[in-house]
């Protein structure tokens, strides 16, 4: 069956205007109303203010202008700031069908630039409504299995957080702060992070110089950090050369260094599994003898929302170096830190298995999408 194709804006309309947007620093971990932003997770945080709910009728497709993420939202929500587009389907289009099609479309990446300009140029298939419902129903079933696998991964993340708080105490959920606190109930102190880890920044070698790129040194950049959050970075693209490092302010950081994104996607954290360099979008800490890198990574991750309150900027939130230099970390005995690292490693094994299962389901979904929108399903 050959489908009629129509211009994108004949299938959907942009209804983003007129809605109040919530900066990420104002998200809460708990609240009455979910906040939907351009990140990969459906719900990024919460707010208690009903006045901030988006003015929409019916299901909405949320598009991340920077991240290219699509989300189907059929519940009241507040709109996260920066790069969020709200798309409402026109009368002759079934929202779930359009959502599945947009997710299947290979939209080109322009880094952290905006992508809606590319999205507006595409065409959307327009089979009869009954056919749209049939296709969406098939894809929904496979997508539900994918969602269950994703929830399993989420529960493993919650397990890691639970293990962390069991070891350090629930009263210490802000394990990294911007100011020194008194001792916790176990008698552990918050110490300046710079005292127990060596701090470094990153840099971007000149992209116009061919001899600086396509080398052997992995280079961690901002677009990669969300998928690396809480994980060890083993091999990333692009790669730079030794000449690129030597002729820039970039440095090769040792394995075990913990990298904390300081701007735009603030507070996402990875640990280097081999020597790498990073862009200037990171604060990097190489732990000393009294600090375990897995513990440091978790402490930064689980203090993320608190640390966001120390960021500056109305559009792109940034934690500047002068603020990062004031970070204090709760420092348990090294054996406690290593106990957490060992238990985290077991969770990571289960997470790796769940990710492989999820990848297989996603491959099946992509195959079905290709057949469905090619008129072969």
Residue pairs with C-beta under 8 A, 6 or more apart in sequence:
1 127
1 131
1 375
2 375
3 125
3 126
3 127
3 373
3 375
4 125
4 126
4 127
5 123
5 124
5 125
5 126
6 123
6 124
6 126
7 123
7 124
8 119
8 120
8 121
8 122
8 123
8 124
9 120
10 90
10 124
11 89
11 90
11 93
11 98
11 124
11 126
12 61
12 87
12 88
12 89
12 90
12 93
12 98
12 124
13 87
13 88
13 90
14 85
14 86
14 87
14 116
15 56
15 60
15 86
15 87
15 88
16 79
16 84
16 85
16 86
18 55
19 54
19 55
19 79
19 86
20 51
20 52
20 78
20 79
21 79
21 80
21 81
21 82
21 84
22 35
22 47
22 52
22 78
22 79
22 80
22 81
23 81
23 82
23 314
23 317
24 37
24 44
24 45
24 80
24 81
24 82
24 266
24 308
24 317
25 308
25 309
25 311
25 317
26 47
27 35
27 44
27 45
27 46
27 47
27 80
27 305
27 308
28 45
28 46
28 47
28 48
28 305
29 45
29 46
29 305
30 46
31 45
31 46
31 47
31 48
32 46
32 47
32 48
32 50
33 46
33 47
33 48
33 49
33 50
33 52
33 53
33 76
33 77
33 78
34 43
34 45
34 46
34 75
34 77
34 78
35 43
35 44
35 45
35 46
35 47
35 77
35 78
35 79
35 80
36 42
36 43
36 44
36 62
36 71
36 73
36 77
36 78
36 79
36 80
36 84
37 44
37 45
37 64
37 79
37 80
37 81
37 82
37 83
37 84
38 62
38 63
38 64
38 65
38 66
38 67
38 69
38 80
38 82
38 83
38 84
39 64
39 67
39 69
39 80
39 226
39 265
40 67
40 69
40 226
40 227
42 71
42 73
43 77
44 80
45 80
45 305
47 78
49 78
52 78
52 79
53 76
53 77
53 78
54 60
54 76
54 77
54 78
54 79
54 86
56 86
56 88
57 88
58 74
58 88
58 95
59 72
59 73
59 74
59 89
59 95
59 96
60 72
60 73
60 74
60 86
60 87
60 88
60 95
61 70
61 71
61 72
61 73
61 86
61 87
61 88
61 89
61 95
61 98
61 99
61 102
62 69
62 70
62 71
62 72
62 73
62 84
62 85
62 86
62 87
63 69
63 70
63 84
63 85
63 86
63 87
63 102
63 116
63 119
64 70
64 83
64 84
64 85
65 83
65 84
65 85
65 114
65 115
65 116
66 82
66 83
66 112
66 113
66 114
66 115
66 264
67 83
67 226
68 107
68 109
68 115
70 99
70 102
70 103
72 95
72 96
72 99
79 86
81 315
82 315
82 316
83 114
85 116
89 95
89 98
92 126
92 129
93 124
93 126
93 132
94 129
94 132
94 133
94 136
96 136
96 139
96 140
97 132
97 133
97 135
97 136
98 124
100 135
100 136
100 139
100 143
100 369
100 372
101 124
101 125
101 369
101 373
102 119
102 124
103 369
104 366
104 369
104 370
104 373
105 122
107 115
107 118
107 119
107 122
108 115
108 118
109 115
109 223
110 118
111 223
112 222
112 223
112 264
125 373
127 135
135 372
135 373
135 377
138 368
138 372
138 377
139 365
139 368
139 369
139 372
142 361
142 364
142 365
142 368
143 365
145 361
146 358
146 361
146 362
146 365
149 354
149 357
149 358
149 361
150 358
152 354
153 351
153 354
153 355
153 358
156 347
156 350
156 351
156 354
157 230
159 347
160 230
160 298
160 344
160 347
161 302
163 340
163 343
163 344
163 347
164 175
164 298
164 299
164 302
164 340
165 172
165 173
165 302
167 332
167 336
167 339
167 340
168 175
168 184
168 188
168 330
168 332
168 336
168 340
169 184
169 185
169 186
171 184
171 185
172 184
172 330
173 302
173 303
174 303
174 306
175 298
175 299
175 302
175 303
175 329
175 330
176 193
176 299
176 300
176 303
176 306
176 307
176 327
176 328
176 329
176 330
177 190
177 303
177 306
177 327
177 328
178 307
178 310
178 323
178 326
178 327
178 328
179 326
179 328
180 190
180 191
180 192
180 328
181 190
181 328
183 189
184 330
186 332
188 330
188 331
188 332
188 333
189 330
189 331
190 328
190 329
190 330
190 331
191 328
191 329
191 331
192 326
192 327
192 328
193 199
193 285
193 327
193 328
193 329
194 325
194 327
196 287
196 288
196 290
196 291
196 329
196 331
197 258
197 285
197 286
197 287
197 288
197 291
197 296
198 285
198 286
198 288
199 283
199 284
199 285
199 324
199 325
200 251
200 253
200 257
200 284
200 285
200 286
201 249
201 280
201 282
201 283
201 284
201 321
202 220
202 250
202 251
202 259
202 277
202 278
202 279
202 280
202 281
202 282
202 284
203 248
203 249
203 250
203 251
203 277
203 279
203 280
204 248
204 250
204 279
204 280
205 212
205 213
205 240
205 244
205 245
205 247
205 248
205 250
206 212
206 244
206 247
206 248
207 213
209 244
209 247
211 241
211 243
211 244
212 240
212 241
212 243
212 244
212 247
212 248
213 238
213 239
213 240
213 241
213 244
214 238
214 239
214 241
215 239
215 240
215 241
215 242
215 243
215 244
216 239
216 241
217 239
217 240
217 241
217 242
217 244
217 245
217 252
217 275
217 276
217 277
218 233
218 235
218 236
218 237
218 239
218 274
218 276
218 277
219 236
219 238
219 239
219 240
219 250
219 276
219 277
219 278
219 279
220 228
220 233
220 236
220 259
220 270
220 272
220 276
220 277
220 278
220 279
220 282
221 236
221 238
221 278
221 279
221 281
222 261
222 263
222 264
222 265
222 279
222 281
224 233
224 236
225 259
225 261
225 265
225 268
225 270
225 281
225 282
226 265
226 268
228 236
228 268
228 270
229 268
229 269
229 270
229 301
230 269
230 270
230 297
230 298
230 301
231 270
231 271
231 348
232 270
232 271
232 272
232 273
233 259
233 270
233 271
233 272
233 273
233 276
234 273
234 274
235 274
236 276
240 250
240 277
244 250
245 251
245 252
245 277
249 280
250 277
250 278
251 277
252 275
252 276
252 277
253 259
253 272
253 275
253 276
253 277
253 278
253 284
253 286
254 272
254 275
254 286
255 272
255 273
255 274
255 275
256 271
256 272
256 286
256 287
256 293
257 271
257 272
257 276
257 284
257 285
257 286
257 293
258 269
258 270
258 271
258 272
258 284
258 285
258 286
258 287
258 293
258 296
258 297
258 300
259 269
259 270
259 271
259 272
259 278
259 282
259 283
259 284
260 267
260 268
260 269
260 282
260 283
260 284
260 285
260 300
260 324
261 267
261 268
261 269
261 281
261 282
262 281
262 282
262 283
262 318
262 319
262 320
262 324
263 281
263 313
263 316
263 317
263 318
263 319
264 281
264 316
264 317
264 318
266 304
266 307
266 308
266 311
266 317
266 318
266 319
267 300
267 301
267 304
267 305
267 307
267 308
267 319
268 301
268 304
269 297
269 300
269 301
270 297
271 293
271 294
271 297
278 284
283 319
283 321
283 324
285 296
287 293
287 296
290 331
290 334
291 329
291 331
291 334
291 337
292 334
292 337
292 338
292 340
292 341
293 341
294 337
294 340
294 341
294 344
294 345
295 332
295 337
295 338
295 340
295 341
296 329
298 340
298 344
299 329
299 330
300 307
307 319
307 327
308 317
310 319
310 323
311 317
311 318
311 319
311 323
312 318
312 319
312 320
312 323
368 377
371 377
